[in-house]
């Protein structure tokens, strides 16, 4: 009986440390973002704004927004021209879909592969640009992003919305940020990751 209780205690303890490690990892990511935005040498913000910078806005870290998704490769997909927040357009190819459940609802998002001839260094970059029901209220109205590479792709993948971030155009002018495609409009709230910068 005592051994059984000890085993349960050790499992609970391991889970506790695992959860804390996860929170620490997300917090480290956010601290790095704040460090970049708060340094005039690396920030996209004007120096006058950086002086009074006190950190980006984030939702609380919530493990329920770390979901398991099934990946399906899209065959013979054609390159599409995606609109941006500015005057330029971007070329991407639908790479594959990610199917998962969030808040008990079936969801699906499409990963897009960058197809810019001028940026061959980003040929393996995959963009997951999406909107959800918090956009325009708690989060940036233009949607949010998650990044992957072709090396990350597996039959079963993790989507961790606690890492989702705002495109640069959420913070300042002069950028051409991809507008999430209509098929990536989630019909659920994603109260995770970056909030909007200001009203």
C-alpha positions in Angstrom: 0.0 0.0 0.0 2.8 2.4 0.9 4.7 1.6 -2.3 1.5 2.3 -4.3 1.0 5.7 -2.6 4.7 6.5 -3.2 4.3 5.7 -6.9 1.3 8.0 -7.2 3.1 10.7 -5.3 6.2 10.4 -7.6 4.0 10.5 -10.7 2.2 13.7 -9.4 5.5 15.2 -8.6 6.9 14.5 -12.1 3.8 16.0 -13.7 4.2 19.1 -11.5 7.8 19.6 -12.5 6.9 18.9 -16.2 4.1 21.6 -16.1 6.5 24.1 -14.4 9.2 23.4 -17.0 6.6 24.1 -19.8 5.6 27.4 -18.2 9.2 28.4 -17.8 9.9 27.6 -21.5 7.0 29.8 -22.6 8.0 32.6 -20.2 11.5 32.5 -21.5 10.2 32.9 -25.1 8.2 35.9 -24.0 11.1 37.4 -22.1 13.2 37.2 -25.3 10.5 38.9 -27.2 10.3 41.7 -24.7 14.1 42.0 -24.7 14.0 42.4 -28.5 11.2 45.0 -28.5 12.8 46.9 -25.6 16.2 47.3 -27.1 16.7 50.2 -29.6 19.2 48.1 -31.5 16.7 45.3 -32.3 13.2 46.8 -31.8 10.9 47.6 -34.7 9.3 50.3 -32.5 10.4 53.9 -32.8 13.0 55.0 -30.2 10.5 57.3 -28.6 8.3 54.4 -27.9 11.0 52.0 -26.8 12.0 54.5 -24.0 8.6 53.9 -22.4 8.4 50.2 -23.3 7.2 48.0 -20.4 6.6 44.8 -22.2 4.2 43.2 -24.7 0.7 42.0 -23.7 0.0 38.3 -23.4 -2.8 36.0 -22.4 -2.1 33.8 -19.4 -0.2 30.6 -20.2 -2.8 27.9 -20.6 -1.8 24.3 -21.5 -5.2 23.6 -23.0 -4.1 25.7 -26.0 -1.3 23.2 -26.7 -3.1 20.8 -29.0 -2.3 17.6 -31.0 -3.0 17.9 -34.7 -3.1 15.5 -37.6 -1.1 16.7 -40.6 -2.2 15.9 -44.1 0.1 16.9 -47.1 -1.6 18.8 -49.9 -0.6 17.3 -53.3 -0.3 19.4 -56.5 -1.2 22.6 -54.7 -0.6 25.7 -56.7 1.2 28.8 -55.5 -1.2 31.6 -54.5 -0.7 35.3 -54.1 -1.6 36.4 -50.6 -2.7 40.0 -49.8 -0.8 41.9 -47.0 -1.5 44.8 -44.8 0.5 47.0 -47.1 0.8 47.5 -50.8 2.8 44.4 -51.6 1.7 40.8 -52.0 3.4 37.5 -51.0 3.6 34.2 -52.8 2.9 31.0 -50.8 1.9 27.5 -51.6 -0.6 25.6 -49.5 1.6 22.9 -47.9 -0.7 20.8 -45.8 -3.6 20.9 -43.3 -3.6 20.5 -39.5 -6.8 19.0 -38.0 -7.4 19.2 -34.3 -10.0 19.9 -31.6 -10.2 23.0 -29.5 -12.9 23.6 -26.9 -14.5 20.5 -28.1 -14.9 21.8 -31.7 -13.2 20.3 -34.8 -10.8 22.8 -36.4 -8.5 22.8 -39.4 -5.8 25.2 -40.4 -3.6 25.3 -43.5 0.1 25.6 -43.4 1.6 27.8 -46.2 5.1 27.5 -47.7 6.9 30.6 -48.7 7.6 30.8 -52.5 9.5 34.0 -52.8 12.3 33.7 -55.4 14.1 36.6 -53.8 14.3 34.7 -50.5 15.6 31.2 -51.2 16.8 31.1 -47.6 13.2 30.9 -46.5 12.2 28.1 -48.9 11.6 25.7 -45.9 9.6 28.3 -43.9 6.0 27.4 -43.2 3.5 30.0 -42.0 0.4 29.3 -40.0 -1.5 32.6 -40.1 -4.9 32.5 -38.5 -7.8 34.5 -37.0 -10.1 33.5 -34.2 -13.0 35.0 -32.2 -10.8 37.2 -30.0 -9.5 39.2 -33.0 -10.4 42.9 -32.8 -11.3 42.5 -29.1 -8.5 41.0 -27.0 -6.1 40.2 -29.8 -4.9 42.0 -32.9 -7.6 42.4 -35.5 -5.4 41.3 -38.3 -4.8 37.8 -37.0 -1.8 36.1 -35.5 1.0 33.8 -36.6 2.9 30.6 -35.7 6.1 29.5 -37.5 7.2 26.1 -38.6 9.7 24.6 -41.0 9.4 21.6 -43.4 11.6 19.7 -40.9 8.9 20.1 -38.2 6.3 18.3 -40.3 5.2 14.9 -39.0 2.0 12.9 -39.2 1.1 14.1 -35.7 2.2 17.6 -34.7 1.8 20.0 -31.9 0.1 23.4 -32.3 1.0 25.5 -29.3 -1.1 28.7 -29.4 0.7 30.0 -26.3 3.5 30.9 -28.7 1.4 32.7 -31.3 2.6 36.2 -32.0 1.4 39.4 -33.7 2.8 40.4 -37.1 5.0 43.5 -37.1 2.2 45.6 -38.6 0.3 45.2 -35.3 2.9 47.4 -33.7 4.0 50.0 -36.3 3.6 51.1 -39.9 5.7 50.3 -42.9 5.4 46.5 -43.0 3.6 44.2 -45.4 2.1 41.5 -43.2 0.3 38.5 -44.7 -3.5 38.6 -44.1 -4.6 35.2 -42.9 -6.7 33.4 -45.5 -10.4 32.9 -45.0 -9.9 29.1 -44.6 -7.8 29.8 -41.5 -10.6 31.6 -39.6 -11.2 29.6 -36.4 -14.7 29.7 -35.0 -13.4 29.5 -31.5 -11.7 31.9 -29.1 -7.9 31.4 -28.8 -7.2 33.1 -25.5 -3.5 32.3 -25.7 -0.3 34.0 -27.0 0.0 37.6 -27.8 -2.7 40.1 -27.1 -3.2 43.3 -29.1 -0.6 46.0 -28.5 -3.1 48.9 -27.9 -6.6 50.0 -28.5 
